[in-house]
Amino acid sequence: MATYVQKPKFVEAWIVPDVVSLRNVKKFLKMNGLPNWHPGGFSGRNGIVIDTMCGRQIAEPGDYIVLTREGFYYPERPHEFEQKHEPVNK
């Protein structure tokens, strides 16, 4: 059996603001040049509704919105993101 290490992968990411309201979401999206998503939620969760490769997902306050090199967006929980990524420029 061979051992492999995952290649470094650079992504851009934004943290969803704590207060998710229509006004704050529009401001957050505009400031960061993100697509025109909208506040919303399902199953009792509130956040920003994102259209991803796998359908609609929700980024809750504190989550990261990740943009891959291929141009896809997806939400990721902070503990998952921080296990896989570290800042390039501190």
Secondary structure, DSSP 8 states (H G I E B T S, - for coil): -----------EEEE--SS--HHHHHHHHHHTT----EEE-STT--EEEEEETTEEEEE-TT-EEEE-TTS-EEEE-HHHHHHH---S--
